């Protein structure tokens, strides 16, 4: 199956789905604080997605049991919300929201700092956000898919971090996951040629330590083998002739929560 190209009315529907996902992420971000459970986040995403007329794309996807992935500290991705897991000062947590609105999907995530966090935590969060942004910056009609991964890998390694290789971005549109696979490492000038109308996610998973991962017994939760912190940021992106359009924009998204709440840009 090839990578679909979207235009006109389809692009507008993708914009609406992306805006819905971004809006839910921002609404949840404002409520994050020490003491809340990851199950609270799950319920908030369910409620806000419904208010926006959407359906949580993740719920039931290959059996996933929740409306959102909540990946805390050394959890790389696919963390399953639980009433027994509560946020504490010093935590970082990625909240990954995907919304199906009228048959089109928008996918976005951000990693948030809960209260005062360590310098290492702030570093990996900052590097992950910048890796997403530099990956987006090279997207344009005629570029190679490998250009994205090469730019991300170079920045992460320059900052003393590593990139998870087993998971990457993906095509998105009328399905949540489709071709192409978007690796966040690689060699410039390799891979398929990006074409105007393609829609992909860019969502590098950046570890403070080694890139090695393992999957827990729940068959979903992915963690770092060495227990190091991991952070991730994600946007859904439309390839255009001039460059690209971010379909999940969220300028001013607060990336800190709790007593030290402060606005930080999450838009390149």
N, C-alpha and C positions, 0 to 999 in steps of 0.2 A: 504493500500500500504506500503510495506516494504522499508527500506533504501537501496538504490542501493550500490553495491560495484564496484569500478572502478579499472582497471588495464591496463597496457601496453599502447596501442595507445590512449585509452580514457584518461588516466592520462596525457599524453603528450598534448592532446588537452586542458585539463583543465589548465595545466601549461601555455599554450599560452594565453588562455582567461584571466587567472589571471594576467599574465604579462601585457596584454593590459590594463586592468582596473587600475593596479598599475601605469602604465606609464601615463595614462590620469590624474590620481589624482596628480602625481608629476608635470606634465606639468601645470595643473591649479594652483597648490600651488605656483609655481614660479611667477604667475601673480597676486596673491591676494594683495590688497593694499587698504588703506582707499579711499573711493569715488567710488569704483566699485559697480555695482548692482549685486544682486543675479541672475538677468536675464543674465548679462554678463557671469557669471559662467555657466549657462545653455547652452548658445551658445558655449562657449569654449569646454564644454564636448561633445556637438553634433559634433563640427568640429574635435576635436582630435580623438574621437572614430571612426569617418568615415575615418580619415587618417590612422588609424591602421587596417582598414578593418573590423571593428566591427559595431554592432548595439547597441544603448543604451537599455539595458534590461528593464529599469524602464518606458520608454515612453509608455503610454497606458496601463500599467499593472493595471488591475482592474480600468481603467479610469484615472490613474495618468497622469497629463497634461504636465509633463516635463521630461527631460533626466536625471535629477540628483535631489537628495534631498539636500537642503541647510538649515541647522538648526542652527539658530543664538541665542546666549545667553541663554534665558530660554526656547527655543524650543528644545524639547527632540529628536524628529525625524520627518521625513516626511515633513519637511518644503518645501513649494512650491516656486520656484524662482519667483521674481517679479522685473520689472523695477523700481518700487517705493521703493524698499528696498535696501539701500546703506550701505556698511560697513563703520564703523567709528573707530577711534582709541579707544582701550579699549574693542572692541568686541571680542568674540570668535565665531567661526563658524565651524560646521561640514559639510564636503563635502562628500557625499556618492555616489560612482560611481559603477555601475554594467554594465559589457560589455558582450554581446552575440557575441562570435567569432566562426563562423562555427558550431553553434548549441550547444555550451558549454558556461557556464557562469562563470565569475569571479566577486567577490563582495568585495569591500574594502572601508574603510572610515577613515578619520582622522579629528581631531579638531584643528583648527589653531588660533593662537593669532594674532590680528591685531594691530600693533603698541605696545605701552606700555599698559599692562593690569594690573588689580589689583592682589594683592597677592591671593585673593580668586579664581580668574579666573585661575591663574597659577596652584593653588592647585588642582582644580577639573579636569583640563586638564591632569595634571601629574598623578593623581589617576586613571583616566579613561584609560590612556595608560598602566599603570602598571597592572590594572585589566585585560585588554585584554591579556597582556603578561603572567600573572600568570595563567590565564585560559588555554592558549595554552601550558604552561609548563607541565600540568598534562595529556595532551592528549597522549594516546598510545593504542596499541592493548591490550584489556583485561581490560582497565580502565572502570569505570562506568560514564555514562553521568552526574550524580549528582556530581561527583568529580570536574567537571569544575565549576559549579555554587557555590559549597561550597567554593572553593578557592577564587573565585571572591568576593563573599559576605563577607568573612572574612576580606579580605584586605580593601574593601571599608568601612566597618563599623569601622575597626581599625583606619582609617584615617578620621573618622567623616563624611563620606558621606553615601549616600543611593543608592540602586540599583532599577531601574525601573523593575517592575515585569510583567507588561502586555505585554511586547515585549521581544523578545530574538533572538538568532541565529537560524539557520535552515540548513537543508540539501540543497545542491546545486549541480548542474551538468548539465544535459540536460534540467532541468527546473531551474528557478531562486529560487523558494521556494519549498521545499519538506520536507519530514520527515528526521530526527527527529526534534522536537522543542528543542532548546538548551537554557534552562533557565540559567540565570546568578545569581541565588541564589539557595539554596537547601542544601541537606544533602549528605555528602560523602558516597559512597557505594550504592547509590540508582540509579534507572533508568536503561536504557538498557546498555548492554555491548558494548563498542566501538570495532569495528573490522577493521582490515587492509583493506583499500580500500574505507572506508567511507569518504565522503567529507562534511564538515560542515563549517558554519561561526561562529566565536566567536566575539561578538560585544556589550559588556556591555554598557548600558546607565547609567551614574553615575550622580546623582544630588548632589549639594552642600547642599541642604536642605532636605525636606521630599521627599519620593518616589512618592507621589500622582501626578497623571497627569490628564489632560482633553484634549479633541479633539475640535478644533475650528470649526466654522460654515462651513469652506470649506471642512469639513469631512476628512481632511488629516493631518493638522498641529497639532502635539502633543506638549503640553506645560506643564511645572510644575505648579501645582495649587498654590504654594506659591510664584511663580515668581523667584525662585532661579535658578542659573546657572546650566546648564547641559552639559556634554561632553560625547563623544563616540569615540571609535576606533574599527576598524574591520579588520580582515583578513579572507581569505578563507583557510582552513586547510585540508590537506589529512592525515588521520590516517595511520600510518605505524607500522610494527612490532617493530621497534626500538624506535618509539615515534610519530613524525609527521613531515610533510613538509608544510611549509607556501607557498601557491600557489600565493600569492599576495605580494611578498617581495618588500620592498621599503626602503632599508638602506639609511640614510642621507636625508630622506624627511624633508624639512624645515617646522617646526611647528610654526614659527613666520613669520609674513609678515609685510611689510611696513618699516618704518625707522629703526626698530630694527631687521631686517632680520638676523636670525642666524640658522645654521643647528642644528638639533637635531635628534637623532636616533629614528626611528619608527619601528625598527626591534628587536625583542627579542633576 
